[in-house]
Amino acid sequence: MSEKLRAVFHACVPRPIASAIRNLRQTLHLYKDSVLQAHRYNRNYSRVASTELTQLETRIMFLSHQIEKGLSHGDFRYGFGRKVFLALPAMLKSLELADSNYEENTVFQESMSALHEYMERHIRAGKDISWQKSLFTKEQWNHIKSANPSRGGSIVIRRSTKANNSLLPYAQLNEHRHSVREFSDEPVDINLIKQAIDMAMRTPSVCNRQPTRVHLILNPEIITKALAIQGGVGGYAEPPALILITSDLRSFITSYERNEGFTDGGLFGMSLLLSLESLGLASCPLNTMFTAKADKDTRKLLNLPDNEVPVMYIEVGNFLEETRTCASVRYTGNQITTVIK
């Protein structure tokens, strides 16, 4: 609409009607843009039968991480990962076809390292892994046997190394932090969690509107029910504390901001994770990628208002004296950066 037409519109149309028209226009934009966004996602996400390199890397990374999580479990279960082993060898073969330099591929190396640790731990315990071996090609199995252990698998986290976290410079604190899924039975200091939340309040948000809301859950029964709905932490004991980060939709003013709450909430979540780490508390972020039913059940359980959308959970507790966690090897900055000149 031109400035001249806009002026005529405001002069001739009563304010309530003009507001109703603007609101209708925003609603139409919201639905149209959301549908276009859904179409783009549907065209590009990594399906089971994907053959494009990045999509293959995504699925292999997902499967390899399942192996890493099993390797880091305190109650180690020999022979775990049957579903992973039924899918991973074929995907690795597809990766080999899609990437002529696959041996240097970060995802391939991580997968080989995780499988190497799996193999070594079973062999040392005298366990039969002939079935797992039979699923891989001879070349793949040779890569697994000779893999660099530092490129994947699990690593040991010791509580003693966390004593001086508050004194670490940012680069070291950030490098020092890992997601921990098993916690000490020692009660967690609620005041430390609240201090970490206060520290995270320096997180930037759109126009300083601060849409993030924090729900600190301490009731063990509610934590158990919430994580059962979330569905991603089976086999682990419940944490002493569980944080749900949400975003208040009332903080946004146009349809174009429909995803901003996840951006602001994600930024807050990372600030909170680092704040917890700096105070010597163990933590692990968990997704809230809910189905409609899971969303409804979570809202009912936690009495969440309609105007808040879940962004992520964070488990919180004290470190064990020694525990394992996933190596979760990262890409380098150069691998993900495009320079536009």
GIUR-V97840 format. One record per residue. N is the residue number from 1. RES is the residue in one letter. PHI is phi in degrees with one decimal (NA if undefined). PSI is psi in radians with two decimals (none if undefined). Layout:
BEGIN
[[N & RES & PHI & PSI] [N & RES & PHI & PSI]]
END
This chain:
BEGIN
[[1 & M & NA & 2.25] [2 & S & -70.5 & 2.86] [3 & E & -62.5 & -0.63] [4 & K & -65.8 & -0.81] [5 & L & -65.1 & -0.63] [6 & R & -63.0 & -0.72] [7 & A & -64.8 & -0.74] [8 & V & -62.6 & -0.74] [9 & F & -58.6 & -0.84] [10 & H & -68.1 & -0.54] [11 & A & -76.5 & -0.59] [12 & C & -98.8 & -0.45] [13 & V & -99.0 & 2.22] [14 & P & -56.3 & 2.55] [15 & R & -54.9 & -0.79] [16 & P & -61.2 & -0.67] [17 & I & -70.5 & -0.70] [18 & A & -61.5 & -0.70] [19 & S & -65.1 & -0.72] [20 & A & -63.3 & -0.68] [21 & I & -66.6 & -0.74] [22 & R & -63.3 & -0.73] [23 & N & -64.1 & -0.71] [24 & L & -63.1 & -0.73] [25 & R & -61.3 & -0.74] [26 & Q & -63.8 & -0.70] [27 & T & -63.2 & -0.76] [28 & L & -63.3 & -0.73] [29 & H & -61.5 & -0.73] [30 & L & -59.4 & -0.86] [31 & Y & -69.3 & -0.72] [32 & K & -63.0 & -0.85] [33 & D & -67.4 & -0.60] [34 & S & -66.5 & -0.68] [35 & V & -65.7 & -0.77] [36 & L & -62.0 & -0.68] [37 & Q & -64.0 & -0.73] [38 & A & -63.5 & -0.70] [39 & H & -63.6 & -0.74] [40 & R & -64.0 & -0.74] [41 & Y & -61.4 & -0.78] [42 & N & -64.0 & -0.54] [43 & R & -73.7 & -0.44] [44 & N & -119.4 & -0.28] [45 & Y & -70.7 & 2.81] [46 & S & -84.8 & 1.78] [47 & R & -84.7 & 2.98] [48 & V & -58.7 & -0.72] [49 & A & -95.0 & 0.40] [50 & S & -62.6 & 2.55] [51 & T & -124.1 & -0.23] [52 & E & -71.0 & 2.51] [53 & L & -56.0 & -0.92] [54 & T & -62.3 & -0.66] [55 & Q & -65.2 & -0.71] [56 & L & -64.0 & -0.77] [57 & E & -59.5 & -0.68] [58 & T & -60.9 & -0.84] [59 & R & -70.9 & -0.63] [60 & I & -67.5 & -0.71] [61 & M & -61.7 & -0.72] [62 & F & -60.6 & -0.83] [63 & L & -68.2 & -0.72] [64 & S & -63.1 & -0.61] [65 & H & -67.6 & -0.52] [66 & Q & -64.4 & -0.69] [67 & I & -64.1 & -0.77] [68 & E & -60.3 & -0.73] [69 & K & -64.5 & -0.70] [70 & G & -63.7 & -0.65] [71 & L & -68.8 & -0.46] [72 & S & -91.8 & -0.06] [73 & H & -71.5 & 2.27] [74 & G & -60.9 & -0.67] [75 & D & -93.8 & 1.26] [76 & F & -63.0 & 2.30] [77 & R & -114.4 & 1.91] [78 & Y & -64.8 & 2.45] [79 & G & 83.9 & 0.14] [80 & F & -68.9 & 2.86] [81 & G & 91.9 & 0.44] [82 & R & -56.3 & -0.81] [83 & K & -62.6 & -0.66] [84 & V & -63.4 & -0.79] [85 & F & -66.7 & -0.48] [86 & L & -72.7 & -0.37] [87 & A & -108.0 & -0.60] [88 & L & -66.3 & -0.78] [89 & P & -57.0 & -0.74] [90 & A & -65.6 & -0.66] [91 & M & -69.2 & -0.64] [92 & L & -63.0 & -0.68] [93 & K & -63.4 & -0.71] [94 & S & -64.8 & -0.65] [95 & L & -64.0 & -0.72] [96 & E & -60.1 & -0.62] [97 & L & -75.9 & -0.56] [98 & A & -83.0 & -0.41] [99 & D & -127.5 & 1.87] [100 & S & -65.0 & -0.34] [101 & N & -110.2 & 0.67] [102 & Y & -60.7 & -0.49] [103 & E & -63.0 & -0.43] [104 & E & -97.7 & 0.02] [105 & N & -70.0 & 2.23] [106 & T & -56.3 & -0.76] [107 & V & -67.4 & -0.73] [108 & F & -61.0 & -0.78] [109 & Q & -64.3 & -0.71] [110 & E & -62.9 & -0.75] [111 & S & -63.2 & -0.77] [112 & M & -62.1 & -0.72] [113 & S & -66.4 & -0.73] [114 & A & -63.9 & -0.75] [115 & L & -67.5 & -0.60] [116 & H & -60.7 & -0.83] [117 & E & -64.4 & -0.71] [118 & Y & -56.6 & -0.86] [119 & M & -61.9 & -0.85] [120 & E & -61.9 & -0.75] [121 & R & -66.8 & -0.62] [122 & H & -71.9 & -0.73] [123 & I & -65.0 & -0.74] [124 & R & -61.5 & -0.54] [125 & A & -88.6 & 0.03] [126 & G & 74.2 & 0.47] [127 & K & -91.9 & 2.54] [128 & D & -81.2 & 2.11] [129 & I & -120.9 & 0.48] [130 & S & -63.5 & -0.57] [131 & W & -65.8 & -0.82] [132 & Q & -60.3 & -0.77] [133 & K & -61.0 & -0.63] [134 & S & -66.9 & -0.31] [135 & L & -82.4 & -0.34] [136 & F & -99.2 & 2.68] [137 & T & -69.7 & 2.85] [138 & K & -59.6 & -0.71] [139 & E & -65.3 & -0.75] [140 & Q & -61.5 & -0.75] [141 & W & -65.2 & -0.62] [142 & N & -64.9 & -0.67] [143 & H & -63.5 & -0.70] [144 & I & -63.6 & -0.79] [145 & K & -64.1 & -0.61] [146 & S & -100.8 & 0.15] [147 & A & -63.9 & 2.61] [148 & N & -75.8 & 2.02] [149 & P & -60.4 & -0.39] [150 & S & -79.4 & -0.07] [151 & R & -93.3 & 0.02] [152 & G & 176.8 & -2.92] [153 & G & 87.0 & -2.44] [154 & S & -121.8 & 2.79] [155 & I & -132.0 & 2.77] [156 & V & -94.8 & 2.33] [157 & I & -113.4 & 2.22] [158 & R & -113.9 & 2.36] [159 & R & -60.5 & -0.59] [160 & S & -62.4 & -0.43] [161 & T & -80.5 & -0.10] [162 & K & -98.7 & -0.05] [163 & A & -60.5 & -0.59] [164 & N & -109.0 & 0.44] [165 & N & -55.9 & -0.65] [166 & S & -66.7 & -0.28] [167 & L & -97.8 & -0.10] [168 & L & -75.2 & 2.45] [169 & P & -66.1 & 2.79] [170 & Y & -54.0 & -0.79] [171 & A & -59.2 & -0.70] [172 & Q & -73.2 & -0.72] [173 & L & -60.5 & -0.77] [174 & N & -64.0 & -0.74] [175 & E & -69.6 & -0.51] [176 & H & -75.3 & -0.45] [177 & R & -79.8 & 2.32] [178 & H & -136.2 & 2.67] [179 & S & -74.5 & 2.26] [180 & V & -119.2 & 2.28] [181 & R & -107.4 & -0.07] [182 & E & -127.3 & 2.36] [183 & F & -127.1 & 2.79] [184 & S & -67.2 & 2.69] [185 & D & -74.8 & -0.19] [186 & E & -61.2 & 2.31] [187 & P & -57.9 & 2.45] [188 & V & -83.4 & 2.49] [189 & D & -78.6 & 1.88] [190 & I & -61.9 & -0.58] [191 & N & -65.0 & -0.57] [192 & L & -67.6 & -0.70] [193 & I & -62.8 & -0.77] [194 & K & -64.3 & -0.64] [195 & Q & -63.0 & -0.73] [196 & A & -63.5 & -0.68] [197 & I & -63.2 & -0.75] [198 & D & -61.6 & -0.70] [199 & M & -63.2 & -0.66] [200 & A & -72.7 & -0.20] [201 & M & -67.1 & -0.17] [202 & R & -79.6 & -0.02] [203 & T & -63.0 & 2.34] [204 & P & -69.8 & 2.70] [205 & S & -146.5 & 2.88] [206 & V & -59.7 & 2.11] [207 & C & 50.7 & 0.51] [208 & N & 56.6 & 0.52] [209 & R & -80.3 & -0.23] [210 & Q & 49.0 & 1.14] [211 & P & -78.5 & -0.19] [212 & T & -70.6 & 2.40] [213 & R & -124.1 & 2.58] [214 & V & -122.7 & 2.23] [215 & H & -113.8 & 1.96] [216 & L & -96.7 & 1.99] [217 & I & -105.5 & 2.13] [218 & L & -117.5 & -0.26] [219 & N & -71.7 & 2.02] [220 & P & -57.7 & -0.65] [221 & E & -66.5 & -0.72] [222 & I & -69.6 & -0.68] [223 & I & -59.1 & -0.79] [224 & T & -60.0 & -0.80] [225 & K & -67.3 & -0.71] [226 & A & -63.5 & -0.76] [227 & L & -72.9 & -0.48] [228 & A & -65.5 & -0.67] [229 & I & -68.9 & -0.72] [230 & Q & -62.4 & -0.74] [231 & G & 79.5 & 0.16] [232 & G & -111.8 & 0.11] [233 & V & -127.9 & 0.53] [234 & G & -59.5 & 2.44] [235 & G & 94.1 & -0.19] [236 & Y & -106.6 & 2.60] [237 & A & -68.2 & 2.67] [238 & E & -67.4 & 2.52] [239 & P & -74.1 & 2.78] [240 & P & -64.4 & -0.52] [241 & A & -142.3 & 2.59] [242 & L & -135.0 & 2.24] [243 & I & -107.9 & 2.32] [244 & L & -110.5 & 2.10] [245 & I & -94.5 & 2.23] [246 & T & -125.3 & 2.98] [247 & S & -125.5 & 2.33] [248 & D & -86.6 & 1.95] [249 & L & -64.5 & -0.31] [250 & R & -69.4 & -0.18] [251 & S & -81.2 & -0.07] [252 & F & -112.4 & 2.66] [253 & I & -124.3 & -0.13] [254 & T & -137.8 & 2.85] [255 & S & -65.2 & -0.44] [256 & Y & -69.4 & -0.24] [257 & E & -94.8 & 0.30] [258 & R & -60.9 & -0.46] [259 & N & -102.3 & -0.05] [260 & E & -62.3 & -0.56] [261 & G & -61.1 & -0.59] [262 & F & -73.5 & -0.59] [263 & T & -65.6 & -0.91] [264 & D & -65.5 & -0.71] [265 & G & -66.8 & -0.64] [266 & G & -66.6 & -0.72] [267 & L & -60.3 & -0.78] [268 & F & -62.5 & -0.71] [269 & G & -60.0 & -0.75] [270 & M & -67.7 & -0.70] [271 & S & -59.8 & -0.71] [272 & L & -68.0 & -0.71] [273 & L & -59.8 & -0.76] [274 & L & -70.0 & -0.61] [275 & S & -65.3 & -0.76] [276 & L & -61.0 & -0.76] [277 & E & -61.1 & -0.73] [278 & S & -64.9 & -0.46] [279 & L & -93.5 & 0.12] [280 & G & 82.6 & 0.32] [281 & L & -102.0 & 2.49] [282 & A & -85.9 & 2.59] [283 & S & -155.9 & 2.85] [284 & C & -152.8 & 2.15] [285 & P & -77.6 & 2.53] [286 & L & -129.9 & 2.45] [287 & N & -73.8 & 2.75] [288 & T & -122.9 & 0.83] [289 & M & -81.2 & 1.31] [290 & F & -83.8 & 2.56] [291 & T & -72.1 & 2.98] [292 & A & -58.8 & -0.70] [293 & K & -68.1 & -0.78] [294 & A & -62.8 & -0.67] [295 & D & -62.7 & -0.80] [296 & K & -62.9 & -0.77] [297 & D & -66.6 & -0.67] [298 & T & -66.8 & -0.74] [299 & R & -59.9 & -0.75] [300 & K & -66.7 & -0.76] [301 & L & -63.7 & -0.76] [302 & L & -100.0 & 0.04] [303 & N & 56.5 & 0.80] [304 & L & -78.7 & 2.36] [305 & P & -73.5 & 2.78] [306 & D & -61.7 & -0.47] [307 & N & -81.6 & 0.00] [308 & E & -112.0 & 2.41] [309 & V & -116.1 & 2.34] [310 & P & -65.4 & 2.41] [311 & V & -110.7 & -0.84] [312 & M & -167.7 & 2.74] [313 & Y & -97.4 & 2.72] [314 & I & -135.8 & 2.09] [315 & E & -78.1 & 2.48] [316 & V & -138.3 & 2.44] [317 & G & -171.2 & -3.01] [318 & N & -91.9 & 2.61] [319 & F & -66.8 & 2.50] [320 & L & -71.1 & 2.83] [321 & E & -58.3 & -0.64] [322 & E & -153.5 & 2.33] [323 & T & -149.5 & 2.91] [324 & R & -109.9 & 2.66] [325 & T & -145.3 & 2.99] [326 & C & -69.3 & 2.45] [327 & A & -65.0 & -0.68] [328 & S & 46.4 & 1.06] [329 & V & -61.5 & 2.41] [330 & R & -102.0 & 2.71] [331 & Y & -63.9 & 2.81] [332 & T & -82.2 & 2.83] [333 & G & -58.8 & -0.67] [334 & N & -62.4 & -0.55] [335 & Q & -69.8 & -0.41] [336 & I & -111.8 & 0.04] [337 & T & -103.7 & 2.31] [338 & T & -113.4 & 2.15] [339 & V & -95.4 & 2.14] [340 & I & -105.5 & 2.05] [341 & K & -108.9 & none]]
END
